[in-house]
């Protein structure tokens, strides 16, 4: 009879303990949490929710990293096209504008509340608009200026990427 009472008390404690923590309060890295809290977090789905959120963040980071690579590829194509005809320069510029625009839009949505990132994004947008306003020319001076501008753009994108923790 005493054992049955003990089990009933334990079941009641577990039931009441289940009401004590919300899935959002679960932290798998908290080594000080009690066994009851850990069991509740496991049962309530708190740990699986945490894993799901981290997987979503990882997926978003991978997509942004892919967009960074696309921007770098387009910058390289733009640099190579400065040695080619005007039509290919305009096509490479359009690709660069599109990929950089998509990246900046994604970064604004995900990191828009970080002031340092906002400043870097604004600087890149300003440089992109200035680049779009210029007309392309095939003179050696214009090509050299375009190469320097692209190197500066590449440096800014690189700084933004590292400030966000991407490699």
Backbone torsions as a table, in degrees:
resi	resn	phi	psi	omega
1	UNK	NA	-40.6	179.6
2	UNK	-64.1	-37.6	178.3
3	UNK	-66.0	-39.9	179.0
4	UNK	-64.0	-41.1	178.2
5	UNK	-64.3	-40.5	178.3
6	UNK	-60.2	-45.6	180.0
7	UNK	-66.7	-37.6	178.1
8	UNK	-64.5	-41.0	177.8
9	UNK	-64.2	-42.9	178.9
10	UNK	-63.6	-42.5	178.8
11	UNK	-63.9	-40.2	177.9
12	UNK	-64.7	-42.6	179.2
13	UNK	-63.2	-41.8	178.2
14	UNK	-65.2	-40.1	179.1
15	UNK	-64.8	-46.9	178.6
16	UNK	-67.4	-36.4	177.2
17	UNK	-64.4	-29.4	178.1
18	UNK	-64.7	-26.2	179.1
19	UNK	-84.0	-12.4	-171.3
20	UNK	-77.8	-28.0	-176.0
21	UNK	-128.7	143.0	178.0
22	UNK	-93.2	154.2	178.3
23	UNK	-56.8	-30.3	179.7
24	UNK	-70.7	-18.1	-179.2
25	UNK	-89.2	-6.5	-177.1
26	UNK	-76.8	134.6	178.5
27	UNK	-135.5	109.7	-176.9
28	UNK	-63.9	-21.5	-178.8
29	UNK	-87.3	-5.2	-179.7
30	UNK	-78.3	103.7	-179.1
31	UNK	-81.2	-12.0	-178.6
32	UNK	-90.0	-4.9	-179.3
33	UNK	-67.8	146.2	-179.2
34	UNK	-73.3	163.4	178.7
35	UNK	-61.1	-38.9	179.3
36	UNK	-63.1	-43.6	178.1
37	UNK	-63.3	-42.8	179.3
38	UNK	-63.9	-41.6	178.4
39	UNK	-64.6	-41.2	179.5
40	UNK	-64.3	-43.0	179.0
41	UNK	-63.2	-38.2	178.7
42	UNK	-67.8	-45.0	-178.6
43	UNK	-68.2	-41.7	-175.8
44	UNK	-76.5	-12.0	179.8
45	UNK	91.2	10.7	-179.9
46	UNK	-62.4	-42.2	180.0
47	UNK	-68.8	-41.9	-179.2
48	UNK	-67.3	-32.7	176.0
49	UNK	-65.0	-40.3	178.9
50	UNK	-63.9	-42.0	178.5
51	UNK	-64.5	-41.7	-179.5
52	UNK	-62.7	-42.0	179.1
53	UNK	-64.2	-41.1	179.8
54	UNK	-68.5	-35.3	176.7
55	UNK	-65.7	-40.2	177.8
56	UNK	-64.0	-41.7	178.2
57	UNK	-64.1	-39.6	178.7
58	UNK	-64.8	-42.7	178.7
59	UNK	-62.1	-44.2	178.7
60	UNK	-63.3	-40.7	178.8
61	UNK	-64.5	-40.1	178.4
62	UNK	-64.5	-40.5	178.8
63	UNK	-64.2	-43.0	178.9
64	UNK	-66.2	-37.6	177.3
65	UNK	-63.0	-39.4	177.2
66	UNK	-65.0	-37.2	177.8
67	UNK	-66.8	-37.8	175.4
68	UNK	-59.7	-45.6	179.5
69	UNK	-61.1	-39.0	178.8
70	UNK	-63.7	-41.4	178.2
71	UNK	-62.7	-44.4	178.9
72	UNK	-61.6	-42.0	177.9
73	UNK	-62.3	-41.4	179.9
74	UNK	-69.0	-35.2	175.6
75	UNK	-63.6	-44.1	178.8
76	UNK	-62.5	-40.5	178.2
77	UNK	-65.6	-38.7	178.5
78	UNK	-64.6	-41.3	178.9
79	UNK	-63.4	-42.2	179.5
80	UNK	-67.5	-34.4	-176.7
81	UNK	-75.0	-16.0	178.4
82	UNK	-65.1	-15.6	177.1
83	UNK	-92.3	-2.7	-176.2
84	UNK	-108.4	-166.2	-176.9
85	UNK	-76.2	168.1	-175.6
86	UNK	-61.2	-39.4	-177.7
87	UNK	-63.3	-43.9	179.7
88	UNK	-69.7	-31.5	175.6
89	UNK	-63.6	-44.2	-179.2
90	UNK	-66.3	-38.1	178.1
91	UNK	-66.3	-43.8	178.5
92	UNK	-65.4	-38.3	177.9
93	UNK	-63.7	-41.5	179.2
94	UNK	-63.6	-41.5	177.5
95	UNK	-63.8	-43.3	178.3
96	UNK	-62.7	-46.0	179.5
97	UNK	-58.6	-43.0	-178.0
98	UNK	-66.8	-49.5	-176.7
99	UNK	-67.4	-39.9	178.4
100	UNK	-68.3	-38.0	176.5
101	UNK	-61.6	-43.0	177.8
102	UNK	-63.8	-43.0	179.8
103	UNK	-62.6	-47.1	-178.5
104	UNK	-64.3	-38.5	177.5
105	UNK	-62.8	-44.4	179.1
106	UNK	-64.1	-42.9	-179.6
107	UNK	-66.6	-37.2	176.9
108	UNK	-61.5	-43.0	-178.1
109	UNK	-66.6	-37.1	-174.0
110	UNK	-92.1	-35.0	-174.8
111	UNK	-123.0	23.7	-174.8
112	UNK	-64.6	-17.9	-178.0
113	UNK	-92.2	1.4	179.2
114	UNK	-97.9	115.7	-171.8
115	UNK	-62.2	-40.0	-179.5
116	UNK	-63.7	-41.0	179.1
117	UNK	-67.8	-39.2	177.7
118	UNK	-58.7	-42.2	179.9
119	UNK	-63.7	-43.9	-179.4
120	UNK	-65.9	-41.2	179.0
121	UNK	-63.5	-43.8	179.5
122	UNK	-61.7	-40.5	178.1
123	UNK	-63.1	-41.9	178.3
124	UNK	-66.8	-40.7	178.5
125	UNK	-62.7	-41.0	179.8
126	UNK	-64.4	-43.6	179.4
127	UNK	-66.1	-37.3	178.9
128	UNK	-64.8	-43.0	178.8
129	UNK	-65.0	-40.3	178.7
130	UNK	-64.8	-39.2	179.2
131	UNK	-65.6	-38.5	180.0
132	UNK	-68.2	-30.7	-177.3
133	UNK	-73.5	-27.0	-178.2
134	UNK	-74.7	145.8	175.3
135	UNK	-94.7	146.4	-178.2
136	UNK	-82.0	143.8	177.9
137	UNK	-139.3	151.3	-178.4
138	UNK	-97.4	12.8	178.7
139	UNK	-72.5	151.5	179.9
140	UNK	-58.0	-37.1	179.6
141	UNK	-66.9	-40.9	179.8
142	UNK	-67.3	-38.4	178.3
143	UNK	-66.8	-40.1	177.9
144	UNK	-65.5	-40.3	177.8
145	UNK	-64.2	-39.5	179.0
146	UNK	-65.1	-41.6	177.7
147	UNK	-61.0	-44.2	179.4
148	UNK	-64.4	-40.5	178.8
149	UNK	-63.4	-41.6	179.6
150	UNK	-67.4	-36.5	176.5
151	UNK	-65.0	-39.5	177.7
152	UNK	-65.3	-41.1	177.7
153	UNK	-63.8	-43.0	179.3
154	UNK	-61.7	-40.1	179.1
155	UNK	-64.6	-42.6	179.2
156	UNK	-65.1	-42.7	178.4
157	UNK	-63.3	-41.1	178.6
158	UNK	-62.2	-43.3	178.5
159	UNK	-63.1	-41.6	178.4
160	UNK	-63.5	-42.8	-179.6
161	UNK	-61.3	-46.0	-179.1
162	UNK	-70.0	-34.0	179.1
163	UNK	-68.2	-23.5	176.4
164	UNK	-89.1	-4.9	176.7
165	UNK	90.2	12.2	177.5
166	UNK	-90.1	154.9	177.4
167	UNK	-126.7	NA	NA
